[in-house]
Amino acid sequence: MTDQGIGAPVRRKEDFRFITGQGRYVDDINRPGQAHAYFLRSPHAHAKIKSIDLSAANAAPGVVAIFTGDDIAADKVGGLICGWAIFNKDGSPMRAGPHPALAQGKVRYVGDHVAVVIADTLAQARDAAELINVDYDVLPAVADMAAARKAGAVAVHDEAPNNQFYDWELGDKAGTDAAFAKAKHVTRLDIVNNRLIPNAMEPRAAVGEYDQGTDGLTLYTTSQNPHVARLVLSAFIGLAPEHKFRVIAPDVGGGFGSKIFIYAEETVCVWAARKVNRPVKWTADRTESFLSDAHGRDHVTHAELATDENGKITALRVSTKANMGAYLSTFASSVPTYLYAPLLSGQYNIPAIYAEVEAVYTNTAPVDAYRGAGRPEATFVVERLIEVAARELGKDPAEFRRANFVTQFPHQTPVIMAYDVGDYDASLTKAQQMHDVAGFAARKAASASKGKLRGLGYSAYIEACGIAPSAAVGSLGAGVGLWESAEVRVNPIGTVEILTGSHSHGQGHETTFAQLVSSRLGIPIDNVSIVHGDTDKVQMGMGTYGSRSGAVGMAAISKALDKIEAKAKKVASHVLEASEGDIEFKDGKFTVKGTDKAADFGSIALQAYIAHKFNGQELEPGLKESAFWDPTNFTFPAGVHICELEIDPATGVVTIERWTAVDDFGNVINPLIVEGQVHGGIAQGVGQALLEGAVYDADGQLITASYMDYTMPRAQDLPSYNVGMTITPCPSNPLGIKGCGEAGAIASPPAVINAITNALGHENITMPATPEKVWRAAQSSSHKQAAE
Amino acid sequence: MTKVSMTVNGKAVSADVDPRTLLVHFIRDNLRLTGTHVGCDTSQCGACVVHVDGQAVKSCTTLAVTVDGSSVTTIEGLAQGGKLHPMQEAFRENHGLQCGFCTPGMIMSAVDIVNRKGAGLDEATIRHELEGNICRCTGYHNIVKAIGDGAAAMGGQKAAAE
């Protein structure tokens, strides 16, 4: 069975339905009698709503109902929540404004939800929405952080009069300042981490349904975590108690963080389904996705790195402004704080670190976790600073990194994290060999002979995954525990159903989770089915984000399998008439130590249910176990990516010529799937570095609201990737897994920018490094070179 | 309402539709063939690609009435006689999909690329020809490999038939 077990590049079980058009996404679901919802959105970034005239719209053909913020308020529907409490430097709580599912009195960004029209068809709902007359009193808008923090700027929320949502710090300020005072050299860098729009290919969608007979609600939703959605919609928004509320997230077409959150649209659909007593369906069009999906990144940072006379790093000091947008999305507050600053030590031994973060309200879409969530921002700061410091000190960037690597484990950083295991030197060395760094000089010369500039850039990243020990995140302000749950149901014929709280939206859990079962129970993966994404089937779950499904979700399954094995051994001891202590289980077979007595897994499963061979009072019939796994530490995937690229100084076009990634994800369940995660992550990171950027104009209009304006990475923009691995098994979970989902997106942006700046010979470039920016930068480089 | 008739996956279908009905909605809502997806509404992402009279078309920006009388193939009609199309096989074998949402359009475009360009496709050609299809999950690496393999398999199949 080893060809299907842990470590095998098994082809995915779920693929058949996707390649034959039989995937079942939310928009594919149609319920009898369903009506369609269309959201009237604010065309203004900031305005008071003086009045809304629905008379013409209500009379339009097919209209079932139109609701506004007044109806939400009258029904006492709770506001959308932010689930992580952050405290200011002075200990006071963050200054949160309200977040109603439909605007109440004021709109705060273009795309804000003003009213919902429910009609027999979508076309009728759209047509009717055009007849709604909203009288706005347009207010000045603050479209970026600089405008929002200017003295006298208009307040997005009265609760935060100067648009400062919080002012937070981490680390030893005095100690860090003292280290800087003694530094031999200080490297300073101003950094913009550009705002991104996640763009899962499946737009968000929801179908709400009410069953009058049982007084029960059902929500089909594009969610990475249906149980969390149910918890929030029940306990906080108050739509129905959990036992009368079913949330189903079927096939979901990509998430990247943007489908973690509980949004206005699904809240309104399921609430309205009860109001109109019909199923209510909504599917975003792409521009709605651009306008209203939570965006990512958007940091402005000043960072400083202190080094001593031996080229050793002595301190790091970071001051960051983070854009929250107009409202707080579900986990927005945690991203630029606890998912960011604790990663600022990178792979390096840095004795003193201090970070301060100011979060700012603006009249833009909410900003929250996007692939990597805080860790790409931290990695960009660290890896750009390290690279520039090496250049300033005249050192080889790889050797400067190596000289400052953490080499002893466990390693306690000054910013919370305790790195458990790793070998950073090994991944750097392997990456250099795979990349043929030694041949770079010759390749650069060959490029130069064609009039091209060639550059090479490193990124040695670390991230924290497997989130997370519940008590630890609770002490940092999280509103939830971050365990995972699993149930293993063995059927009488020995096939197995795994019910998991993790959710797959591209990660391949139906295959990898089955591989774990195959390895443990010795059965083919076709005899295992993975059940997820339905709160009526799976008891509980925290969902999939932060690269946690392997390290936490599979650890829960592993723990439940331990219990299955223990119970099955008891059954086997009766069947094989031996003492329990003499029963051994290996490769799907129960044997009695020192004898040739044996029984396979299937026959023991059958005996567990027949229950003829044992006393049902002393040993319960059946074979079904469940477990919750609460991690004991974060996991720390790390690695080295090397980007080599060529710039055409005549056009500014950047071509990535070679990409090498060597990652340490701990033990690997399926290398094919892990490499696929790395490829996709790199593509998103290269997109951030070269192509993507959300642009609002000064009035708060989103200029990049379609694929004709927002540059998505296409096949032609990207190279093939050279992916390798080193392995140090993670000691804090039974499978030794660290997590691989976000690494590529975390590692890649600084590798690209380090390569571009290496080619240009100066640091003056920002993301996205578009051909225009690179062309301008290349002009100043050639002038510089000509002058020298 | 306007009457529209066409052949979809070898089956004659007709219906009275609102004249503004897009081909993708006719396929998804009237025929309940939900393998064809809407990803962007602006002909950019290619999740909605189907074949109309043998050519790749973006069904999200095609009115159903304009293909009246045509023969349409969707992803559901690609496998023949219970056997996967070589391009479908190649996507599975090369892990050319993750969330699966762009996949039907990718496969339909890939088959069209081979139909137009032949079975011997190099990487640069495949990447260039994929300009109208966006994937957010795979970084394209395995899609490009899959299309190369699928093209070769289609070429082999064609040679065997001749």
Contacts between the chains, C-beta under 8 A, distances in Angstrom:
chain1	res1	chain2	res2	distance
A	11	B	92	5.7
A	11	B	93	6.3
A	11	B	95	7.2
A	12	B	92	7.1
A	12	B	95	6.8
A	14	B	100	7.5
A	15	B	91	7.3
A	15	B	92	4.4
A	15	B	97	6.3
A	15	B	100	7.6
A	16	B	92	7.3
A	17	B	100	7.7
A	18	B	97	5.7
A	18	B	100	3.1
A	18	B	103	5.1
A	18	B	104	7.8
A	19	B	75	7.8
A	19	B	84	7.1
A	19	B	88	4.3
A	19	B	91	5.4
A	19	B	92	5.8
A	19	B	97	6.9
A	19	B	100	7.9
A	19	B	103	6.1
A	19	B	104	7.8
A	19	B	107	6.4
A	20	B	35	7.1
A	20	B	75	6.8
A	20	B	76	6.8
A	20	B	78	7.7
A	20	B	79	6.0
A	20	B	84	7.4
A	20	B	88	6.8
A	21	B	33	7.0
A	21	B	34	7.3
A	21	B	35	1.9
A	21	B	36	7.1
A	21	B	74	6.6
A	21	B	75	3.6
A	21	B	76	4.5
A	21	B	104	5.0
A	22	B	35	6.6
A	22	B	76	7.6
A	23	B	35	7.3
A	23	B	100	4.9
A	23	B	101	7.5
A	24	B	34	7.6
A	25	B	34	7.7
A	25	B	37	7.5
A	25	B	101	6.8
A	27	B	34	7.7
A	27	B	37	7.8
A	27	B	38	7.5
A	28	B	28	7.7
A	28	B	34	3.8
A	30	B	29	7.9
A	123	B	18	6.7
A	123	B	20	7.0
A	199	B	136	5.8
A	200	B	99	7.3
A	200	B	101	7.7
A	200	B	136	6.0
A	201	B	37	7.9
A	201	B	39	5.0
A	201	B	45	6.6
A	201	B	47	6.2
A	201	B	99	6.9
A	201	B	101	4.4
A	201	B	102	4.8
A	201	B	134	6.7
A	201	B	135	6.9
A	201	B	136	5.1
A	201	B	137	7.6
A	202	B	37	7.3
A	202	B	39	7.3
A	202	B	99	6.9
A	202	B	101	4.4
A	203	B	38	7.7
A	203	B	39	7.2
A	251	B	99	7.8
A	251	B	100	6.7
A	252	B	99	6.9
A	253	B	37	7.7
A	253	B	99	4.6
A	253	B	100	6.8
A	253	B	101	3.0
A	253	B	102	7.9
A	254	B	98	7.4
A	254	B	99	4.2
A	254	B	101	6.3
A	254	B	136	5.3
A	254	B	137	5.6
A	256	B	136	7.1
A	283	B	38	7.9
A	285	B	38	7.9
A	285	B	41	5.1
A	286	B	39	6.9
A	286	B	40	4.2
A	286	B	41	5.4
A	286	B	42	6.8
A	286	B	45	7.8
A	287	B	41	7.5
A	505	B	99	5.5
A	506	B	98	3.6
A	506	B	99	3.4
A	506	B	100	7.3
A	506	B	137	4.9
A	507	B	98	7.3
A	508	B	98	7.2
A	672	B	95	4.9
A	673	B	95	6.9
A	675	B	95	7.9
A	676	B	95	5.1
A	676	B	98	6.2
A	676	B	137	7.8
A	676	B	138	6.2
A	676	B	141	8.0
A	676	B	142	6.1
A	679	B	138	6.0
A	679	B	139	3.6
A	679	B	140	7.7
A	679	B	141	4.3
A	679	B	142	6.7
A	680	B	98	6.5
A	680	B	136	7.5
A	680	B	137	4.8
A	680	B	138	5.4
A	680	B	139	4.6
A	681	B	139	7.5
A	682	B	139	5.7
A	683	B	138	7.6
A	683	B	139	3.3
A	683	B	140	6.7
A	684	B	136	7.4
A	684	B	139	7.8
A	706	B	40	7.3
A	706	B	42	5.5
A	706	B	44	7.4
A	707	B	40	5.1
A	707	B	42	6.0
A	707	B	44	3.5
A	707	B	45	6.2
A	707	B	134	7.0
A	708	B	42	6.2
A	708	B	44	6.5
A	712	B	44	7.9
A	712	B	45	7.9
A	712	B	134	5.1
A	712	B	136	7.5
A	713	B	139	7.9
A	714	B	130	6.8
A	714	B	131	6.0
A	714	B	133	7.9
A	714	B	134	6.3
A	714	B	140	7.8
A	715	B	126	7.1
A	715	B	127	4.2
A	715	B	128	7.9
A	715	B	130	3.9
A	715	B	131	7.4
A	715	B	133	7.6
A	715	B	140	4.3
A	715	B	143	7.1
A	715	B	144	6.4
A	716	B	127	4.6
A	716	B	128	5.7
A	716	B	130	7.2
A	716	B	131	6.3
A	718	B	127	7.9
A	718	B	139	6.2
A	718	B	140	5.6
A	718	B	141	7.8
A	720	B	123	7.2
A	720	B	141	5.5
A	720	B	144	7.1
A	721	B	139	6.9
A	721	B	141	5.6
A	744	B	139	7.5
